[in-house]
Amino acid sequence: MRKLFDVGRLNKRITFMKFQTAKDAMGQNVQKLMPIKEVWASFYPIRGSEFYESKRLEGKTYYRCYCRYNKDIDSNYFIRFEGKDFHVESVIDVNLEHKMLEISCIEYLGKERL
C-alpha cells in the first residue's frame, strides 16, 4: 500500500515569482520579479553553509518545499515566503504521479542574487 502525502502539512502560504518584462517610471522595459501564483505548501530548511568570497561572508540556506502538482513550475521560478525570495534549484514530480511537487530552493544570505 502506497503512503499518501498528508495535505494537512501544506500549512505555509508561498508565492511563485518569475521575471517578466514591465515598464519602469520612464516607460522603458525592465525585467521585474512578478507574482505568478499563490499556493499552500510545506516549507522548511534542510541545511546551511557559509564561505568567504572576495573578503565577504556569504551564506546559503537550502530549503525543501512540497506543494500540489503544477505543470508550469520549473527552475526559472522563485518562491517568496514571509517576505524573502528563494531561488528554485530543482522541481521533482513525486513518484511521477502529477499529484505533488518536491522543490529544492536556496536563500542567499549576505549577497544580493536577484
Backbone atoms as SQL, in Angstrom:
CREATE TABLE atoms (id INTEGER PRIMARY KEY, chain TEXT, resi INTEGER, resn TEXT, atom TEXT, x REAL, y REAL, z REAL);
INSERT INTO atoms VALUES
  (1, 'A', 1, 'MET', 'N', 0.841, -1.180, 0.000),
  (2, 'A', 1, 'MET', 'CA', 0.000, 0.000, 0.000),
  (3, 'A', 1, 'MET', 'C', 0.881, 1.238, 0.000),
  (4, 'A', 2, 'ARG', 'N', 0.591, 2.165, -0.904),
  (5, 'A', 2, 'ARG', 'CA', 1.389, 3.368, -1.065),
  (6, 'A', 2, 'ARG', 'C', 0.996, 4.411, -0.028),
  (7, 'A', 3, 'LYS', 'N', 1.995, 5.065, 0.548),
  (8, 'A', 3, 'LYS', 'CA', 1.746, 6.124, 1.525),
  (9, 'A', 3, 'LYS', 'C', 1.412, 7.422, 0.784),
  (10, 'A', 4, 'LEU', 'N', 0.299, 8.048, 1.121),
  (11, 'A', 4, 'LEU', 'CA', -0.096, 9.311, 0.519),
  (12, 'A', 4, 'LEU', 'C', 0.447, 10.461, 1.341),
  (13, 'A', 5, 'PHE', 'N', 0.711, 11.576, 0.691),
  (14, 'A', 5, 'PHE', 'CA', 1.211, 12.757, 1.375),
  (15, 'A', 5, 'PHE', 'C', 0.087, 13.384, 2.181),
  (16, 'A', 6, 'ASP', 'N', 0.364, 13.764, 3.400),
  (17, 'A', 6, 'ASP', 'CA', -0.615, 14.389, 4.284),
  (18, 'A', 6, 'ASP', 'C', -0.785, 15.855, 3.886),
  (19, 'A', 7, 'VAL', 'N', -1.911, 16.189, 3.228),
  (20, 'A', 7, 'VAL', 'CA', -2.126, 17.564, 2.776),
  (21, 'A', 7, 'VAL', 'C', -2.285, 18.529, 3.939),
  (22, 'A', 8, 'GLY', 'N', -2.506, 18.037, 5.145),
  (23, 'A', 8, 'GLY', 'CA', -2.552, 18.897, 6.325),
  (24, 'A', 8, 'GLY', 'C', -1.215, 19.552, 6.621),
  (25, 'A', 9, 'ARG', 'N', -0.146, 19.004, 6.060),
  (26, 'A', 9, 'ARG', 'CA', 1.185, 19.599, 6.231),
  (27, 'A', 9, 'ARG', 'C', 1.411, 20.792, 5.310),
  (28, 'A', 10, 'LEU', 'N', 0.532, 20.998, 4.354),
  (29, 'A', 10, 'LEU', 'CA', 0.641, 22.149, 3.455),
  (30, 'A', 10, 'LEU', 'C', 0.059, 23.355, 4.185),
  (31, 'A', 11, 'ASN', 'N', 0.827, 23.858, 5.160),
  (32, 'A', 11, 'ASN', 'CA', 0.320, 24.893, 6.069),
  (33, 'A', 11, 'ASN', 'C', 1.022, 26.243, 5.938),
  (34, 'A', 12, 'LYS', 'N', 1.805, 26.422, 4.894),
  (35, 'A', 12, 'LYS', 'CA', 2.502, 27.693, 4.649),
  (36, 'A', 12, 'LYS', 'C', 2.003, 28.261, 3.324),
  (37, 'A', 13, 'ARG', 'N', 1.812, 29.574, 3.279),
  (38, 'A', 13, 'ARG', 'CA', 1.366, 30.235, 2.059),
  (39, 'A', 13, 'ARG', 'C', 2.602, 30.778, 1.337),
  (40, 'A', 14, 'ILE', 'N', 2.874, 30.277, 0.129),
  (41, 'A', 14, 'ILE', 'CA', 4.019, 30.731, -0.654),
  (42, 'A', 14, 'ILE', 'C', 3.516, 31.335, -1.964),
  (43, 'A', 15, 'THR', 'N', 4.360, 32.161, -2.577),
  (44, 'A', 15, 'THR', 'CA', 4.030, 32.755, -3.864),
  (45, 'A', 15, 'THR', 'C', 5.131, 32.410, -4.859),
  (46, 'A', 16, 'PHE', 'N', 4.745, 31.841, -5.989),
  (47, 'A', 16, 'PHE', 'CA', 5.698, 31.595, -7.067),
  (48, 'A', 16, 'PHE', 'C', 5.881, 32.909, -7.815),
  (49, 'A', 17, 'MET', 'N', 7.140, 33.281, -8.058),
  (50, 'A', 17, 'MET', 'CA', 7.504, 34.537, -8.713),
  (51, 'A', 17, 'MET', 'C', 8.343, 34.206, -9.954),
  (52, 'A', 18, 'LYS', 'N', 8.274, 35.101, -10.949),
  (53, 'A', 18, 'LYS', 'CA', 9.067, 34.903, -12.160),
  (54, 'A', 18, 'LYS', 'C', 9.407, 36.262, -12.744),
  (55, 'A', 19, 'PHE', 'N', 10.597, 36.355, -13.363),
  (56, 'A', 19, 'PHE', 'CA', 10.977, 37.596, -14.030),
  (57, 'A', 19, 'PHE', 'C', 10.123, 37.775, -15.283),
  (58, 'A', 20, 'GLN', 'N', 9.532, 38.969, -15.400),
  (59, 'A', 20, 'GLN', 'CA', 8.737, 39.322, -16.566),
  (60, 'A', 20, 'GLN', 'C', 9.067, 40.746, -16.968),
  (61, 'A', 21, 'THR', 'N', 8.775, 41.070, -18.216),
  (62, 'A', 21, 'THR', 'CA', 9.019, 42.424, -18.704),
  (63, 'A', 21, 'THR', 'C', 7.926, 43.359, -18.207),
  (64, 'A', 22, 'ALA', 'N', 8.344, 44.504, -17.664),
  (65, 'A', 22, 'ALA', 'CA', 7.415, 45.521, -17.175),
  (66, 'A', 22, 'ALA', 'C', 7.969, 46.889, -17.556),
  (67, 'A', 23, 'LYS', 'N', 7.148, 47.892, -17.475),
  (68, 'A', 23, 'LYS', 'CA', 7.567, 49.268, -17.766),
  (69, 'A', 23, 'LYS', 'C', 7.981, 49.945, -16.462),
  (70, 'A', 24, 'ASP', 'N', 9.110, 50.683, -16.497),
  (71, 'A', 24, 'ASP', 'CA', 9.518, 51.447, -15.323),
  (72, 'A', 24, 'ASP', 'C', 8.885, 52.841, -15.387),
  (73, 'A', 25, 'ALA', 'N', 9.269, 53.713, -14.459),
  (74, 'A', 25, 'ALA', 'CA', 8.683, 55.059, -14.375),
  (75, 'A', 25, 'ALA', 'C', 8.956, 55.890, -15.622),
  (76, 'A', 26, 'MET', 'N', 10.010, 55.569, -16.351),
  (77, 'A', 26, 'MET', 'CA', 10.347, 56.324, -17.558),
  (78, 'A', 26, 'MET', 'C', 9.803, 55.667, -18.828),
  (79, 'A', 27, 'GLY', 'N', 9.023, 54.590, -18.677),
  (80, 'A', 27, 'GLY', 'CA', 8.424, 53.918, -19.823),
  (81, 'A', 27, 'GLY', 'C', 9.323, 52.922, -20.518),
  (82, 'A', 28, 'GLN', 'N', 10.458, 52.592, -19.915),
  (83, 'A', 28, 'GLN', 'CA', 11.388, 51.632, -20.511),
  (84, 'A', 28, 'GLN', 'C', 11.055, 50.220, -20.025),
  (85, 'A', 29, 'ASN', 'N', 11.333, 49.232, -20.871),
  (86, 'A', 29, 'ASN', 'CA', 11.128, 47.840, -20.485),
  (87, 'A', 29, 'ASN', 'C', 12.232, 47.398, -19.531),
  (88, 'A', 30, 'VAL', 'N', 11.841, 46.796, -18.415),
  (89, 'A', 30, 'VAL', 'CA', 12.782, 46.252, -17.441),
  (90, 'A', 30, 'VAL', 'C', 12.292, 44.870, -17.025),
  (91, 'A', 31, 'GLN', 'N', 13.218, 44.034, -16.594),
  (92, 'A', 31, 'GLN', 'CA', 12.864, 42.726, -16.056),
  (93, 'A', 31, 'GLN', 'C', 12.568, 42.887, -14.571),
  (94, 'A', 32, 'LYS', 'N', 11.394, 42.447, -14.160),
  (95, 'A', 32, 'LYS', 'CA', 10.962, 42.627, -12.779),
  (96, 'A', 32, 'LYS', 'C', 10.386, 41.309, -12.276),
  (97, 'A', 33, 'LEU', 'N', 10.685, 40.976, -11.021),
  (98, 'A', 33, 'LEU', 'CA', 10.156, 39.771, -10.406),
  (99, 'A', 33, 'LEU', 'C', 8.690, 39.994, -10.076),
  (100, 'A', 34, 'MET', 'N', 7.803, 39.214, -10.715),
  (101, 'A', 34, 'MET', 'CA', 6.358, 39.407, -10.586),
  (102, 'A', 34, 'MET', 'C', 5.710, 38.156, -9.997),
  (103, 'A', 35, 'PRO', 'N', 4.683, 38.328, -9.160),
  (104, 'A', 35, 'PRO', 'CA', 3.974, 37.166, -8.617),
  (105, 'A', 35, 'PRO', 'C', 3.181, 36.452, -9.707),
  (106, 'A', 36, 'ILE', 'N', 3.216, 35.121, -9.677),
  (107, 'A', 36, 'ILE', 'CA', 2.509, 34.305, -10.669),
  (108, 'A', 36, 'ILE', 'C', 1.347, 33.557, -10.032),
  (109, 'A', 37, 'LYS', 'N', 1.621, 32.866, -8.929),
  (110, 'A', 37, 'LYS', 'CA', 0.589, 32.041, -8.311),
  (111, 'A', 37, 'LYS', 'C', 0.886, 31.874, -6.825),
  (112, 'A', 38, 'GLU', 'N', -0.162, 31.937, -6.007),
  (113, 'A', 38, 'GLU', 'CA', -0.030, 31.736, -4.563),
  (114, 'A', 38, 'GLU', 'C', -0.652, 30.382, -4.219),
  (115, 'A', 39, 'VAL', 'N', 0.087, 29.568, -3.454),
  (116, 'A', 39, 'VAL', 'CA', -0.372, 28.213, -3.133),
  (117, 'A', 39, 'VAL', 'C', -0.051, 27.873, -1.676),
  (118, 'A', 40, 'TRP', 'N', -0.688, 26.809, -1.187),
  (119, 'A', 40, 'TRP', 'CA', -0.359, 26.246, 0.126),
  (120, 'A', 40, 'TRP', 'C', 0.748, 25.227, -0.062),
  (121, 'A', 41, 'ALA', 'N', 1.700, 25.219, 0.869),
  (122, 'A', 41, 'ALA', 'CA', 2.851, 24.320, 0.753),
  (123, 'A', 41, 'ALA', 'C', 3.416, 24.012, 2.132),
  (124, 'A', 42, 'SER', 'N', 4.258, 22.996, 2.199),
  (125, 'A', 42, 'SER', 'CA', 5.123, 22.819, 3.367),
  (126, 'A', 42, 'SER', 'C', 6.461, 23.413, 2.956),
  (127, 'A', 43, 'PHE', 'N', 7.139, 24.068, 3.883),
  (128, 'A', 43, 'PHE', 'CA', 8.360, 24.793, 3.545),
  (129, 'A', 43, 'PHE', 'C', 9.258, 24.767, 4.767),
  (130, 'A', 44, 'TYR', 'N', 10.464, 24.215, 4.624),
  (131, 'A', 44, 'TYR', 'CA', 11.360, 24.113, 5.780),
  (132, 'A', 44, 'TYR', 'C', 12.825, 24.040, 5.336),
  (133, 'A', 45, 'PRO', 'N', 13.733, 24.514, 6.205),
  (134, 'A', 45, 'PRO', 'CA', 15.168, 24.456, 5.889),
  (135, 'A', 45, 'PRO', 'C', 15.683, 23.027, 6.042),
  (136, 'A', 46, 'ILE', 'N', 16.681, 22.681, 5.208),
  (137, 'A', 46, 'ILE', 'CA', 17.283, 21.355, 5.333),
  (138, 'A', 46, 'ILE', 'C', 18.763, 21.407, 5.691),
  (139, 'A', 47, 'ARG', 'N', 19.457, 22.493, 5.288),
  (140, 'A', 47, 'ARG', 'CA', 20.858, 22.661, 5.701),
  (141, 'A', 47, 'ARG', 'C', 21.326, 24.060, 5.301),
  (142, 'A', 48, 'GLY', 'N', 22.474, 24.453, 5.842),
  (143, 'A', 48, 'GLY', 'CA', 23.032, 25.761, 5.524),
  (144, 'A', 48, 'GLY', 'C', 24.534, 25.670, 5.375),
  (145, 'A', 49, 'SER', 'N', 25.123, 26.702, 4.787),
  (146, 'A', 49, 'SER', 'CA', 26.577, 26.738, 4.640),
  (147, 'A', 49, 'SER', 'C', 27.021, 28.189, 4.578),
  (148, 'A', 50, 'GLU', 'N', 28.285, 28.401, 4.886),
  (149, 'A', 50, 'GLU', 'CA', 28.880, 29.729, 4.802),
  (150, 'A', 50, 'GLU', 'C', 30.255, 29.608, 4.169),
  (151, 'A', 51, 'PHE', 'N', 30.656, 30.625, 3.406),
  (152, 'A', 51, 'PHE', 'CA', 32.008, 30.663, 2.862),
  (153, 'A', 51, 'PHE', 'C', 32.380, 32.112, 2.579),
  (154, 'A', 52, 'TYR', 'N', 33.675, 32.352, 2.435),
  (155, 'A', 52, 'TYR', 'CA', 34.170, 33.698, 2.153),
  (156, 'A', 52, 'TYR', 'C', 34.374, 33.855, 0.654),
  (157, 'A', 53, 'GLU', 'N', 33.911, 34.968, 0.124),
  (158, 'A', 53, 'GLU', 'CA', 34.099, 35.266, -1.294),
  (159, 'A', 53, 'GLU', 'C', 34.500, 36.721, -1.390),
  (160, 'A', 54, 'SER', 'N', 35.704, 36.983, -1.881),
  (161, 'A', 54, 'SER', 'CA', 36.219, 38.355, -2.020),
  (162, 'A', 54, 'SER', 'C', 36.100, 39.141, -0.717),
  (163, 'A', 55, 'LYS', 'N', 36.560, 38.534, 0.363),
  (164, 'A', 55, 'LYS', 'CA', 36.570, 39.150, 1.698),
  (165, 'A', 55, 'LYS', 'C', 35.174, 39.477, 2.234),
  (166, 'A', 56, 'ARG', 'N', 34.150, 38.790, 1.741),
  (167, 'A', 56, 'ARG', 'CA', 32.795, 38.933, 2.264),
  (168, 'A', 56, 'ARG', 'C', 32.285, 37.555, 2.647),
  (169, 'A', 57, 'LEU', 'N', 31.547, 37.537, 3.706),
  (170, 'A', 57, 'LEU', 'CA', 30.938, 36.287, 4.130),
  (171, 'A', 57, 'LEU', 'C', 29.624, 36.119, 3.378),
  (172, 'A', 58, 'GLU', 'N', 29.462, 34.971, 2.745),
  (173, 'A', 58, 'GLU', 'CA', 28.210, 34.670, 2.063),
  (174, 'A', 58, 'GLU', 'C', 27.667, 33.376, 2.622),
  (175, 'A', 59, 'GLY', 'N', 26.388, 33.377, 2.907),
  (176, 'A', 59, 'GLY', 'CA', 25.759, 32.171, 3.423),
  (177, 'A', 59, 'GLY', 'C', 24.649, 31.710, 2.514),
  (178, 'A', 60, 'LYS', 'N', 24.418, 30.426, 2.541),
  (179, 'A', 60, 'LYS', 'CA', 23.319, 29.848, 1.786),
  (180, 'A', 60, 'LYS', 'C', 22.560, 28.927, 2.719),
  (181, 'A', 61, 'THR', 'N', 21.251, 28.995, 2.641),
  (182, 'A', 61, 'THR', 'CA', 20.420, 28.055, 3.360),
  (183, 'A', 61, 'THR', 'C', 19.562, 27.333, 2.344),
  (184, 'A', 62, 'TYR', 'N', 19.562, 26.021, 2.421),
  (185, 'A', 62, 'TYR', 'CA', 18.819, 25.191, 1.484),
  (186, 'A', 62, 'TYR', 'C', 17.467, 24.841, 2.100),
  (187, 'A', 63, 'TYR', 'N', 16.425, 24.894, 1.287),
  (188, 'A', 63, 'TYR', 'CA', 15.070, 24.617, 1.745),
  (189, 'A', 63, 'TYR', 'C', 14.435, 23.544, 0.877),
  (190, 'A', 64, 'ARG', 'N', 13.480, 22.856, 1.464),
  (191, 'A', 64, 'ARG', 'CA', 12.676, 21.890, 0.733),
  (192, 'A', 64, 'ARG', 'C', 11.231, 22.348, 0.845),
  (193, 'A', 65, 'CYS', 'N', 10.505, 22.213, -0.250),
  (194, 'A', 65, 'CYS', 'CA', 9.123, 22.659, -0.324),
  (195, 'A', 65, 'CYS', 'C', 8.301, 21.577, -1.011),
  (196, 'A', 66, 'TYR', 'N', 7.128, 21.307, -0.474),
  (197, 'A', 66, 'TYR', 'CA', 6.184, 20.405, -1.123),
  (198, 'A', 66, 'TYR', 'C', 4.895, 21.177, -1.379),
  (199, 'A', 67, 'CYS', 'N', 4.344, 21.018, -2.563),
  (200, 'A', 67, 'CYS', 'CA', 3.061, 21.630, -2.889),
  (201, 'A', 67, 'CYS', 'C', 2.343, 20.742, -3.895),
  (202, 'A', 68, 'ARG', 'N', 1.089, 21.049, -4.138),
  (203, 'A', 68, 'ARG', 'CA', 0.335, 20.283, -5.122),
  (204, 'A', 68, 'ARG', 'C', 0.957, 20.451, -6.507),
  (205, 'A', 69, 'TYR', 'N', 0.775, 19.475, -7.348),
  (206, 'A', 69, 'TYR', 'CA', 1.375, 19.458, -8.685),
  (207, 'A', 69, 'TYR', 'C', 0.887, 20.633, -9.528),
  (208, 'A', 70, 'ASN', 'N', 1.833, 21.242, -10.255),
  (209, 'A', 70, 'ASN', 'CA', 1.535, 22.290, -11.225),
  (210, 'A', 70, 'ASN', 'C', 2.542, 22.116, -12.359),
  (211, 'A', 71, 'LYS', 'N', 2.077, 21.819, -13.559),
  (212, 'A', 71, 'LYS', 'CA', 2.969, 21.508, -14.680),
  (213, 'A', 71, 'LYS', 'C', 3.824, 22.683, -15.119),
  (214, 'A', 72, 'ASP', 'N', 3.433, 23.924, -14.758),
  (215, 'A', 72, 'ASP', 'CA', 4.162, 25.107, -15.213),
  (216, 'A', 72, 'ASP', 'C', 5.385, 25.451, -14.362),
  (217, 'A', 73, 'ILE', 'N', 5.488, 24.934, -13.162),
  (218, 'A', 73, 'ILE', 'CA', 6.571, 25.302, -12.254),
  (219, 'A', 73, 'ILE', 'C', 7.859, 24.602, -12.675),
  (220, 'A', 74, 'ASP', 'N', 8.941, 25.397, -12.803),
  (221, 'A', 74, 'ASP', 'CA', 10.255, 24.855, -13.150),
  (222, 'A', 74, 'ASP', 'C', 11.339, 25.671, -12.441),
  (223, 'A', 75, 'SER', 'N', 12.589, 25.440, -12.786),
  (224, 'A', 75, 'SER', 'CA', 13.702, 26.094, -12.087),
  (225, 'A', 75, 'SER', 'C', 13.894, 27.558, -12.492),
  (226, 'A', 76, 'ASN', 'N', 13.059, 28.095, -13.345),
  (227, 'A', 76, 'ASN', 'CA', 13.107, 29.520, -13.687),
  (228, 'A', 76, 'ASN', 'C', 12.290, 30.369, -12.716),
  (229, 'A', 77, 'TYR', 'N', 11.679, 29.751, -11.732),
  (230, 'A', 77, 'TYR', 'CA', 10.834, 30.459, -10.779),
  (231, 'A', 77, 'TYR', 'C', 11.597, 30.770, -9.497),
  (232, 'A', 78, 'PHE', 'N', 11.035, 31.671, -8.736),
  (233, 'A', 78, 'PHE', 'CA', 11.473, 31.974, -7.383),
  (234, 'A', 78, 'PHE', 'C', 10.279, 31.744, -6.474),
  (235, 'A', 79, 'ILE', 'N', 10.556, 31.519, -5.198),
  (236, 'A', 79, 'ILE', 'CA', 9.493, 31.398, -4.209),
  (237, 'A', 79, 'ILE', 'C', 9.629, 32.550, -3.235),
  (238, 'A', 80, 'ARG', 'N', 8.552, 33.230, -2.963),
  (239, 'A', 80, 'ARG', 'CA', 8.536, 34.261, -1.928),
  (240, 'A', 80, 'ARG', 'C', 7.768, 33.705, -0.743),
  (241, 'A', 81, 'PHE', 'N', 8.440, 33.719, 0.414),
  (242, 'A', 81, 'PHE', 'CA', 7.846, 33.221, 1.650),
  (243, 'A', 81, 'PHE', 'C', 8.262, 34.150, 2.780),
  (244, 'A', 82, 'GLU', 'N', 7.282, 34.661, 3.485),
  (245, 'A', 82, 'GLU', 'CA', 7.499, 35.575, 4.607),
  (246, 'A', 82, 'GLU', 'C', 8.430, 36.726, 4.233),
  (247, 'A', 83, 'GLY', 'N', 8.233, 37.303, 3.052),
  (248, 'A', 83, 'GLY', 'CA', 8.989, 38.466, 2.617),
  (249, 'A', 83, 'GLY', 'C', 10.381, 38.184, 2.083),
  (250, 'A', 84, 'LYS', 'N', 10.775, 36.928, 2.000),
  (251, 'A', 84, 'LYS', 'CA', 12.094, 36.554, 1.481),
  (252, 'A', 84, 'LYS', 'C', 11.926, 35.823, 0.161),
  (253, 'A', 85, 'ASP', 'N', 12.922, 35.992, -0.727),
  (254, 'A', 85, 'ASP', 'CA', 12.902, 35.323, -2.024),
  (255, 'A', 85, 'ASP', 'C', 13.897, 34.173, -2.035),
  (256, 'A', 86, 'PHE', 'N', 13.456, 33.035, -2.577),
  (257, 'A', 86, 'PHE', 'CA', 14.251, 31.817, -2.635),
  (258, 'A', 86, 'PHE', 'C', 14.359, 31.378, -4.088),
  (259, 'A', 87, 'HIS', 'N', 15.571, 31.066, -4.522),
  (260, 'A', 87, 'HIS', 'CA', 15.815, 30.633, -5.898),
  (261, 'A', 87, 'HIS', 'C', 15.517, 29.137, -6.026),
  (262, 'A', 88, 'VAL', 'N', 14.640, 28.761, -6.943),
  (263, 'A', 88, 'VAL', 'CA', 14.299, 27.353, -7.155),
  (264, 'A', 88, 'VAL', 'C', 15.444, 26.672, -7.893),
  (265, 'A', 89, 'GLU', 'N', 15.973, 25.627, -7.314),
  (266, 'A', 89, 'GLU', 'CA', 17.070, 24.861, -7.911),
  (267, 'A', 89, 'GLU', 'C', 16.561, 23.658, -8.695),
  (268, 'A', 90, 'SER', 'N', 15.576, 22.948, -8.143),
  (269, 'A', 90, 'SER', 'CA', 15.054, 21.779, -8.849),
  (270, 'A', 90, 'SER', 'C', 13.593, 21.563, -8.482),
  (271, 'A', 91, 'VAL', 'N', 12.866, 20.964, -9.428),
  (272, 'A', 91, 'VAL', 'CA', 11.451, 20.652, -9.247),
  (273, 'A', 91, 'VAL', 'C', 11.256, 19.194, -9.649),
  (274, 'A', 92, 'ILE', 'N', 10.723, 18.393, -8.729),
  (275, 'A', 92, 'ILE', 'CA', 10.540, 16.963, -8.985),
  (276, 'A', 92, 'ILE', 'C', 9.063, 16.609, -8.829),
  (277, 'A', 93, 'ASP', 'N', 8.524, 15.919, -9.809),
  (278, 'A', 93, 'ASP', 'CA', 7.168, 15.367, -9.734),
  (279, 'A', 93, 'ASP', 'C', 7.274, 14.083, -8.906),
  (280, 'A', 94, 'VAL', 'N', 6.803, 14.121, -7.664),
  (281, 'A', 94, 'VAL', 'CA', 6.959, 12.994, -6.742),
  (282, 'A', 94, 'VAL', 'C', 6.283, 11.752, -7.320),
  (283, 'A', 95, 'ASN', 'N', 7.050, 10.685, -7.462),
  (284, 'A', 95, 'ASN', 'CA', 6.607, 9.393, -8.000),
  (285, 'A', 95, 'ASN', 'C', 5.992, 9.489, -9.398),
  (286, 'A', 96, 'LEU', 'N', 6.223, 10.588, -10.093),
  (287, 'A', 96, 'LEU', 'CA', 5.677, 10.822, -11.441),
  (288, 'A', 96, 'LEU', 'C', 4.170, 10.618, -11.495),
  (289, 'A', 97, 'GLU', 'N', 3.490, 11.025, -10.413),
  (290, 'A', 97, 'GLU', 'CA', 2.036, 10.833, -10.321),
  (291, 'A', 97, 'GLU', 'C', 1.242, 12.097, -10.628),
  (292, 'A', 98, 'HIS', 'N', 1.906, 13.221, -10.847),
  (293, 'A', 98, 'HIS', 'CA', 1.243, 14.504, -11.097),
  (294, 'A', 98, 'HIS', 'C', 0.307, 14.901, -9.953),
  (295, 'A', 99, 'LYS', 'N', 0.729, 14.616, -8.724),
  (296, 'A', 99, 'LYS', 'CA', -0.067, 14.985, -7.547),
  (297, 'A', 99, 'LYS', 'C', 0.675, 15.964, -6.648),
  (298, 'A', 100, 'MET', 'N', 1.998, 15.780, -6.530),
  (299, 'A', 100, 'MET', 'CA', 2.784, 16.562, -5.594),
  (300, 'A', 100, 'MET', 'C', 4.119, 16.934, -6.219),
  (301, 'A', 101, 'LEU', 'N', 4.600, 18.166, -5.941),
  (302, 'A', 101, 'LEU', 'CA', 5.926, 18.601, -6.370),
  (303, 'A', 101, 'LEU', 'C', 6.843, 18.682, -5.161),
  (304, 'A', 102, 'GLU', 'N', 8.078, 18.232, -5.330),
  (305, 'A', 102, 'GLU', 'CA', 9.136, 18.440, -4.342),
  (306, 'A', 102, 'GLU', 'C', 10.078, 19.473, -4.949),
  (307, 'A', 103, 'ILE', 'N', 10.215, 20.609, -4.269),
  (308, 'A', 103, 'ILE', 'CA', 11.008, 21.715, -4.795),
  (309, 'A', 103, 'ILE', 'C', 12.176, 21.971, -3.858),
  (310, 'A', 104, 'SER', 'N', 13.379, 22.014, -4.414),
  (311, 'A', 104, 'SER', 'CA', 14.570, 22.386, -3.653),
  (312, 'A', 104, 'SER', 'C', 14.911, 23.824, -4.012),
  (313, 'A', 105, 'CYS', 'N', 15.154, 24.650, -3.000),
  (314, 'A', 105, 'CYS', 'CA', 15.476, 26.051, -3.274),
  (315, 'A', 105, 'CYS', 'C', 16.521, 26.561, -2.293),
  (316, 'A', 106, 'ILE', 'N', 17.096, 27.723, -2.617),
  (317, 'A', 106, 'ILE', 'CA', 18.194, 28.299, -1.845),
  (318, 'A', 106, 'ILE', 'C', 17.872, 29.738, -1.495),
  (319, 'A', 107, 'GLU', 'N', 18.186, 30.088, -0.253),
  (320, 'A', 107, 'GLU', 'CA', 18.158, 31.503, 0.165),
  (321, 'A', 107, 'GLU', 'C', 19.615, 31.940, 0.293),
  (322, 'A', 108, 'TYR', 'N', 19.981, 32.990, -0.432),
  (323, 'A', 108, 'TYR', 'CA', 21.337, 33.531, -0.348),
  (324, 'A', 108, 'TYR', 'C', 21.356, 34.609, 0.715),
  (325, 'A', 109, 'LEU', 'N', 22.303, 34.524, 1.645),
  (326, 'A', 109, 'LEU', 'CA', 22.409, 35.473, 2.737),
  (327, 'A', 109, 'LEU', 'C', 23.683, 36.288, 2.572),
  (328, 'A', 110, 'GLY', 'N', 23.596, 37.589, 2.742),
  (329, 'A', 110, 'GLY', 'CA', 24.782, 38.430, 2.721),
  (330, 'A', 110, 'GLY', 'C', 25.200, 38.901, 1.348),
  (331, 'A', 111, 'LYS', 'N', 24.448, 38.534, 0.308),
  (332, 'A', 111, 'LYS', 'CA', 24.779, 38.966, -1.036),
  (333, 'A', 111, 'LYS', 'C', 23.515, 38.942, -1.867),
  (334, 'A', 112, 'GLU', 'N', 23.252, 40.018, -2.558),
  (335, 'A', 112, 'GLU', 'CA', 22.049, 40.112, -3.385),
  (336, 'A', 112, 'GLU', 'C', 22.211, 39.251, -4.632),
  (337, 'A', 113, 'ARG', 'N', 21.290, 38.342, -4.895),
  (338, 'A', 113, 'ARG', 'CA', 21.354, 37.447, -6.040),
  (339, 'A', 113, 'ARG', 'C', 20.325, 37.783, -7.103),
  (340, 'A', 114, 'LEU', 'N', 19.306, 38.543, -6.778),
  (341, 'A', 114, 'LEU', 'CA', 18.241, 38.829, -7.740),
  (342, 'A', 114, 'LEU', 'C', 18.554, 40.031, -8.564);
